[in-house]
Amino acid sequence: MEIAKIVVEDYYQKGKIFSSDLNYSFFDGRLSKYIELKKYFTKFNIDLVTQDQTNYKDCKFSIYLDTYLLPNSSEELNYLIILEPPSVLPSNFIVENHSNFKKIFTWDDSMVDNSKYFKFNFSFYREPLKLCFSDKKKRFVMIAKNKFSFHENELYTKRVEIINWFNLKQPEEFDLYGVGWDQFIFKKYPFTFFNRFPFFGTQINSILGIKYPFFIKGLNSKFDVLSKYIFCFCYENIGEIDGYITEKIIDCFNSGTIPIYLGARNIKDFIPANTFIDVREFTSFNEMMIFVDGLDENSINNYLDNIFTFMSSNKSLVFDAKYNAKLIADEILMDLK
């Protein structure tokens, strides 16, 4: 069997990116497309391994996840999968960094030319829950890390605005899961250095008296949490960009939860409008909350029925792990003929 490698960060190495157990116990399904990619290549007598598991000279081709590392030469068959947006990893969108890649797979619709740049979607196993209003115990939830960015279209600030709104007006109606919400975050260099030490940030937060009573530290499974709530605030890392539809909204669909969504500009090109609440349709957060508070049991069940219908249909295939693994693999296999 021939060897190919996938170049990943440390926590994915030793083949962990292909682990079905870790996919659910630690990565909440985000590894699904890589597990399927490895399976698909096996059909063609190619074993896809992480870069630490092989000698570079033995590889038939190399797949890079984001531009944390770059190939030194275009003489080898190199491929890039772009995951992070410009607000998180600007190097992904520097054209010079793309020169040594044969093909690039991206969620960014504006880059796709079907010559060098090919469309793929964040993808998972489609496992929708058939739930209704009576199955729900709580109303609103957000699952997010406490982050910041100076990108003009970042949405981290919008997440904080939601948290502060509930803290002031409806703390009993909202739960917050994630990391870092009990820590002070430094946003100015060189003080950002202190963000590496969570204990220090927690102490500062305590001194300043910043506290969110609805913050629940620790999360074993997104799916177990989400299924308890009617609504989840799904704000992407970045807005005003086409095609950036991450696991946030699909996690809700797979959990039978209605997303309150802000992110991809062209979200309705991929996902029916009757499956989520589009934040852009309201002039203010207060206006949106009045709309949401006015939804009766029948309206909520309609949303949940629409979600299940969509996720059970071929229209949702573009977010399926097997579908996207085959799309990527077939483009690579064409170059091997």
C-alpha positions in Angstrom: 0.0 0.0 0.0 1.3 3.5 -0.9 1.6 6.2 1.7 0.3 9.8 1.7 0.4 12.2 4.6 -1.8 14.8 6.1 0.1 17.7 7.8 -1.7 18.7 11.0 -1.1 20.4 14.4 0.4 18.5 17.3 -2.9 17.6 18.9 -4.0 15.8 15.7 -0.7 13.8 15.3 -0.1 10.1 16.0 -3.1 9.4 13.8 -5.5 11.0 16.3 -7.3 12.9 13.5 -8.6 9.5 12.3 -9.8 8.3 15.7 -13.6 7.5 15.8 -13.4 7.5 19.6 -11.8 10.9 19.9 -14.1 12.3 17.2 -17.1 12.0 19.6 -15.4 12.1 23.0 -13.2 15.1 22.4 -13.8 16.7 19.0 -17.6 16.7 18.8 -17.7 15.2 15.3 -15.3 17.6 13.7 -13.0 14.7 12.6 -15.7 12.9 10.6 -14.5 14.1 7.1 -10.9 13.0 7.8 -12.0 9.6 9.0 -14.0 9.2 5.8 -11.1 10.6 3.7 -8.8 8.0 5.0 -11.4 5.2 4.4 -11.9 6.4 0.8 -8.2 6.5 -0.1 -7.8 3.0 1.3 -10.1 1.8 -1.6 -7.3 3.0 -4.0 -4.5 1.3 -2.0 -3.4 4.5 -0.4 -2.8 4.8 3.4 -3.3 8.4 4.6 -1.3 9.0 7.8 -0.3 12.0 9.8 3.2 13.6 9.0 4.8 12.2 12.2 4.0 8.6 11.1 5.9 8.5 7.9 9.2 9.5 6.1 8.5 12.5 3.9 10.3 11.0 1.0 7.9 8.0 0.9 4.7 10.1 0.4 2.7 9.9 -2.8 1.1 13.3 -1.9 0.6 15.6 1.0 -2.5 17.4 2.4 -2.0 20.4 4.6 -4.7 21.6 7.0 -4.4 25.4 7.0 -1.2 27.3 6.5 0.5 26.7 9.9 3.1 24.8 7.9 3.9 25.3 4.2 5.6 23.0 1.7 9.1 24.0 0.5 8.5 23.1 -3.1 5.8 22.6 -5.7 7.7 19.6 -7.2 5.7 17.3 -4.9 1.9 16.9 -5.0 0.7 19.2 -2.3 -2.8 20.1 -1.4 -4.3 22.6 1.0 -7.6 22.5 3.0 -8.5 26.0 4.2 -10.4 25.8 7.5 -9.8 29.0 9.5 -11.2 32.4 8.4 -9.0 35.5 8.0 -10.0 36.7 11.4 -8.3 33.7 12.9 -5.5 32.8 10.5 -4.8 35.6 7.9 -2.0 33.5 6.4 -4.6 31.2 4.8 -5.5 34.1 2.5 -2.1 35.3 1.4 -1.9 34.3 -2.2 1.9 33.8 -2.0 1.3 31.0 0.5 -0.7 29.1 -2.2 2.1 28.8 -4.8 3.4 25.4 -3.9 -0.1 23.7 -3.8 -1.5 21.8 -6.7 -5.1 22.3 -5.6 -6.7 24.2 -2.7 -10.0 23.2 -1.1 -11.9 26.1 0.6 -15.3 27.1 2.0 -14.8 30.6 0.6 -17.1 30.9 -2.4 -15.3 34.0 -3.8 -12.1 32.0 -4.3 -13.6 29.0 -6.1 -12.6 28.7 -9.8 -12.7 24.9 -10.2 -9.2 25.0 -11.6 -7.0 25.5 -8.6 -9.5 26.4 -5.9 -12.4 24.0 -5.2 -15.4 24.3 -2.9 -15.9 22.1 0.1 -18.1 22.6 3.2 -17.4 21.9 6.8 -19.0 18.5 7.1 -20.1 15.9 9.7 -22.2 12.8 10.0 -25.8 13.7 9.5 -27.6 12.4 12.6 -30.6 14.7 13.2 -32.8 14.3 16.3 -36.5 14.3 15.9 -37.6 16.5 18.8 -40.5 18.8 19.6 -41.2 21.6 22.1 -42.2 19.2 24.9 -38.8 17.6 24.8 -37.1 20.8 25.8 -36.2 21.8 29.3 -34.5 25.2 28.8 -34.7 28.2 26.4 -31.4 29.8 25.4 -27.8 28.6 25.2 -24.5 29.6 23.7 -21.4 27.4 23.4 -18.3 29.5 22.6 -14.8 30.3 23.7 -13.9 33.8 25.0 -11.9 35.1 22.1 -11.1 38.4 20.5 -9.9 39.6 17.1 -9.2 43.0 15.5 -10.6 41.9 12.1 -13.3 44.3 10.9 -15.9 41.6 10.5 -15.2 39.6 13.6 -18.3 38.4 15.6 -16.7 37.8 19.0 -17.9 41.2 20.1 -21.5 40.4 19.1 -21.3 37.2 21.3 -20.2 39.3 24.3 -23.1 41.7 23.6 -25.6 38.8 23.9 -24.0 37.6 27.1 -24.2 41.1 28.6 -27.8 41.5 27.5 -28.9 38.3 29.3 -26.7 39.2 32.3 -28.7 42.4 32.6 -32.2 41.4 31.6 -32.9 37.6 31.7 -30.0 35.8 33.5 -32.4 32.9 34.4 -33.3 32.2 30.8 -29.7 31.7 29.5 -26.8 29.3 29.9 -23.3 29.8 28.7 -20.9 27.0 28.0 -17.3 27.2 26.8 -13.9 28.3 27.9 -12.5 31.5 29.3 -15.6 33.3 30.4 -14.3 33.4 34.0 -11.1 35.0 32.8 -10.1 38.6 32.0 -8.8 38.8 28.4 -6.0 41.2 27.5 -6.5 42.7 24.1 -3.5 45.0 23.8 0.1 44.0 23.0 2.3 43.2 24.9 -0.2 42.4 27.6 -1.8 39.7 25.5 1.1 37.6 26.7 -0.8 37.1 30.0 -3.7 35.4 28.2 -1.4 32.3 28.1 -2.0 31.9 31.9 -5.7 31.2 32.7 -5.1 31.4 36.4 -3.9 35.0 36.1 -6.9 36.0 34.0 -9.2 34.4 36.5 -7.7 36.4 39.4 -8.0 39.7 37.5 -11.6 38.8 36.7 -12.3 38.2 40.4 -10.7 41.5 41.4 -12.8 43.4 38.8 -15.9 41.7 39.9 -16.9 40.5 36.5 -19.1 37.4 36.8 -21.6 35.6 34.7 -23.9 33.5 36.9 -25.1 31.4 34.0 -21.6 30.4 32.9 -21.2 26.6 33.2 -17.6 25.5 33.1 -16.8 22.2 31.4 -18.5 20.5 28.5 -18.4 16.8 27.8 -20.6 16.8 24.7 -22.2 19.6 22.7 -25.0 17.3 21.6 -26.0 16.3 25.1 -26.2 20.0 26.1 -27.8 21.4 22.9 -30.7 18.9 22.9 -32.0 20.4 26.2 -32.5 23.8 24.7 -35.0 25.4 22.3 -32.7 28.0 20.9 -28.9 28.3 20.5 -27.0 31.5 19.5 -24.8 30.4 16.6 -22.5 33.3 15.8 -19.6 32.4 13.5 -16.1 33.8 14.2 -16.6 36.1 11.2 -19.5 37.6 9.3 -20.0 39.3 5.9 -18.2 36.6 4.0 -19.6 33.9 1.7 -19.5 30.2 2.4 -18.2 30.2 6.0 -20.7 27.8 7.5 -19.1 25.9 10.3 -20.2 23.2 12.7 -22.2 25.6 14.9 -25.5 25.5 12.9 -25.1 21.8 12.0 -24.5 20.9 15.6 -27.9 22.5 16.4 -29.6 20.6 13.6 -28.2 17.3 14.8 -29.4 18.2 18.3 -32.9 19.3 17.4 -32.3 22.9 18.4 -33.3 26.1 16.6 -30.2 28.2 15.7 -30.3 32.0 16.1 -27.7 32.5 13.4 -25.3 35.2 12.2 -22.4 34.5 9.9 -22.2 33.5 6.3 -23.6 36.2 4.0 -25.1 33.6 1.7 -26.3 31.1 4.3 -29.7 30.8 2.6 -28.0 29.5 -0.6 -27.2 26.3 1.4 -29.7 26.1 4.3 -33.5 26.8 4.1 -34.6 30.0 5.8 -37.4 28.2 7.7 -34.8 26.2 9.7 -33.2 29.0 11.6 -33.7 32.6 12.9 -31.7 35.0 10.8 -30.3 37.8 13.0 -29.9 40.1 10.0 -33.7 40.3 9.6 -34.0 42.5 12.7 -32.9 46.0 13.3 -31.8 45.4 16.9 -31.3 42.5 19.4 -34.3 43.7 21.4 -36.5 43.4 18.3 -35.3 39.9 17.6 -35.9 38.8 21.2 -39.5 40.2 21.0 -40.0 38.0 17.9 -38.5 34.9 19.6 -40.4 35.4 22.8 -43.6 35.6 20.7 -43.1 32.2 19.1 -45.7 29.7 20.4 -45.4 26.0 20.7 -46.7 25.3 17.2 -44.3 27.8 15.6 -41.4 26.2 17.5 -42.4 22.7 16.4 -42.6 23.9 12.8 -39.0 25.0 13.0 -38.0 21.7 14.5 -39.9 19.8 11.8 -38.3 21.8 9.1 -34.8 21.1 10.5 -35.4 17.4 10.6 -36.8 17.5 7.0 -33.8 19.3 5.7 -31.2 17.2 7.5 -33.0 14.0 6.2 -33.0 15.2 2.6 -30.4 15.2 -0.2 -30.2 19.0 0.1 -28.1 18.6 3.3 -25.6 16.3 1.5 -23.2 19.2 1.0 -22.6 19.1 4.7 -22.1 15.3 4.8 -18.7 13.9 5.8 -18.6 11.2 3.2 -19.8 13.6 0.4 -17.0 16.1 1.1 -14.3 13.4 1.6 -15.1 12.0 -1.8 -15.1 15.4 -3.4 -11.6 16.1 -2.1 -10.2 12.6 -2.7 -11.5 12.5 -6.3 -9.8 15.7 -7.2 -6.5 14.4 -5.8 -6.9 11.0 -7.5 -7.4 12.8 -10.9 -3.8 14.1 -10.5 -2.5 10.6 -9.9 -3.7 9.2 -13.2 
